[in-house]
């Protein structure tokens, strides 16, 4: 096996707690590495695992987990844990896995999952949407689609996500979350193949030639992916297309680095908004 045989890889570093008295990774931890990588694999499919399985009415159970040891990893090694869905049967799926240190192959694995009723624990056919996501990802397809439109177009998708992130997670009062600007704003949403809204944001006309981006929200399980950046860039492109020369936003201080990566620069002092520290940021178009 070679690293280029896999579309997906999860980068990690060996921790002190994972090595044994021989100063190499204890053999059982490799299975944990693969299990952790599978969690990130679902994220690459733009698939919030628990919510997706609940919607589909099933869950995945490990049927087989085998490891073959070729060489040992040591403390502080950087590893690439690679996974690939090799086979999708009627009710089971088989993953091939490999752990590399640089280009050196250390461990190979085979994981077999059975799709089953979560209560009765009886196998059942893998639903077509799950098959489509697995096969599409392995073919190299985009797992999420960006859409831009009105509140009328996307309220049904964006509203639950904003409630989840701002009202429930960040404890923003509901009366502060919803305002009249939604009706006239341009909204962007990132939807997965099951129609789940994973990221959203809006663009309003702050002043002549000045656009304002706000209500940027990404589903917790999808943070760290590129979805938030894709929504942000879609809104920036929309502002540029309509002739705006400047984009401003109020960034939560914890997300300042995220906006800096897209060219925004801080402007002014930190202030509080809805009980959360913010800073104004500006991007010149």
N, C-alpha and C positions, 0 to 999 in steps of 0.2 A: 504494500500500500504506500502511496505517496500523498503528500498534503494536497496536491492539485486534484486528487480524486474526489475531493469533498468541496461542496459549495459552502458548507457551514463549518465554522470553528469558533471555539470559546477559549479565550486567553485567560490563563490563571497563573498564580505563583505559588509554589509549594511553601506551606507554613510550617513552623517549628513543631506544632502539635501533631502534624501528619507523618513525621519521621519516627522510626523505631530505634532500638539500641544499636542497630547496624548502620545508623545514620543515613538510611534510605527510606523512601516512602513505604509505610506499612502496606502490605499487599491489598488489604480490604479497602483502603482509601481510594484505590483506582475506580472501584465501582461507584463510590460517591462522586468522583470526578465526572464520570459519564452521566450519572443521574442529574448532577447540576447542569451539565451541558445540555441535556434534553430539555430542561426548563427554559434555557435560553433559546433553544431551537424553536420552541413554540412561539417565543417572542418574535423571532425572525419571520415566522409565518403570520405575523400581525394577529395573533390569536391569544387573547386572555384565557388561560387554560380553564380555570374553574367555571367562569361564566359561559364559556363555549360548551363545555361538557354538560352543564346544567341545561342549556338551551337545546342541545342535541338529545338529551335524555339518557346518557350513558357515561361511562368512564373507562379509563385504561388501567389494566392490571398487568403486572409483570408475570409472564409465563416462564421465561428463561433468561438467565443472565450468565454469560460465560466470558472469561478473560483469558488471554494468552500473554505471558510475560516474555518480552524480548530483551529488555534492559531496564535498569532501575532509575527512577528520578530521585534527586537529592534536594535537600533544603535550599530554598531560594532559586531553584530552577524556574524559568518561565516555560510554561507548557502550552501547547495548542491541542485542545480536546476537540476532535473532529467527529461529526456525526452525519450519517446519510441514511435516508429511508430507502432500503433496498427492495422491499417487497410489500405489497398490500394485498392480503388475501380476503376471504369473505368476512372473517371476524377478527383477524389478527394482522399485525404488521411487524416487520423485521427491520431493525436498525443495525447497520455496521458502524463500528466506532474505532477510532485510532487516536493514540496520544503521541505527540511528537515533541521532541526537544530540538528546536531548530528543524533540521531535515531528518534527524535521527528518529526512527520508529521505536517507541518504547513498549507500548501496550496495544493490543487489538482486542475488540470485544464484539459480541453479538447479543443484542437485546431483543426479545420477542414480547410484544404487548398484545393482550387480548382485549377487545372492546366488549364491554358487558354491562348488563343492568346493574346500577350501583347498589340496589337493595337486595335483589335476588342473587346477585353474583353469577348470573348465567350469561354466557356469550350471546351476542346478537350481531347482525350484520353492521359493518362500518358504514355510517351514513354518507351519502354522496357528497355533501359539503365538506366533510373531513377528508374524504378521498381527493377531492378537487384541490384543497389547500396543500396537502402533502405532495401530490403529483406536480402541481403548478410550481411549487417552490423548487423541487428538484430539477424541473425543466428550466429554471432560471427566470421565471416570470415575476413581475411586480405583485406583491401580496396586498397592497393597499392602493386605493384610488383617491386622488384629490378632486374635490368638486368646489366650485365657487358659485355663489348665488345669493338670493334674498333670504330673509328670515322666514318668509312663507315657504320657501323651498326646503329649508333645512332645520326649522325649529324642532321638528320631531326627533331629529338625530342629535342636534347640539344641546338642546335644553337638558336632557338627562345627564349628559357628561358634565356640563357646567354645574349642575346641582350637586353631583357626586364630588367634584373636585373643590369647588369654592364653598358651598353651603355645608356639606357634610364633613369633608376632610379639613378644610381650612377655617371652618366656623365663621364664614362671612354671613352676616344677617341676610336672609332672603330678600328683604326689601331693598338692600343695597345692590344685590346682584342683578335684578331685573330693572330695566329702564326703557324709556321711549326710544332711545337710540337704536335698539335692536331692529325696529321696524324699517329704518332707513339705511342701516349699515349693510355693507357687503360682507357675507360670511363665508368662511372656508371650513371644510370638514374633510377629514381623512377617514374613509370607510374601508373595512376589510371585506373579504368575499362573502361574509354572512350579513353584511349591512350594518355591523356594529360601528358606532362612531368612536374612534380612538384618539382623535385630536381635533381641536377647533380653535377658531379665533375670528375676530371681526375687524373691519376697517371702516372708519367714519371720516367725514370731511370736517376736520377741526377748524380750519380757516382756509381762505383762498390759497391754493397751492400747497397746503399743509394737511397731510393725512395723519390719522391717529389709529394705531393698532391697539387692541385691547381684548380682554376676555380670552386670553390664550390659555388653553387647558389641554393637558395630555393625560390619558388614562394611566393610573399608577403603574400598572404592569408593563406599559409600553414606554415608560420614561427611560432615556438612554438610547432609544432607537432614533431614527432620523425623522420620525413623523412630525414632531414639533417644528423642526427646522423646515420641513416641506410646507407646512401650513404657513409659517412665517414668510417664507420666500414667495408663496403664492399671493399673499396679501401685499407684499412689497412690489411685486410685478404688476398687480392690479393698480396700485397707486401710481407707479411709473407710467403705465399705459394711459391713465386718464389725465396725465400731465402734471401731477404733483411734483414738487421739487424737494420736498422734505417730509420725512416720516418721524413722528414722535411717539413715545409710549411711556407708560409708567411701569417700570419693571420691579417686581419683588426683588429685594436685594439678594436673595438666595439664587435668583435666576440671572443675575447681572452678567456672569460669564457666558451664559447661553446666548444672550443678545450681542455681546461683544464679538462673538465668533462670526456674526453676520454683518459686522461693520458699525453697529450702534456704539455711540460714545456717551458717557454720563454727562449730564448737564444740571448743575445746581446741587443743592444739599439734599441729604436723605430726609424723607418726610414719612409720616404715617398715614395710611389709607386703609380703612376697614380693619384697623388694629394691626396691620402688617407693615413693616418697614419697606418703603419703596424709594426708587430714584428715577428721575426723568432721564430718558435716553433719546438721542437724536441720530438719525441717519440722513445724510444729504444724498439726493438722487441725481 
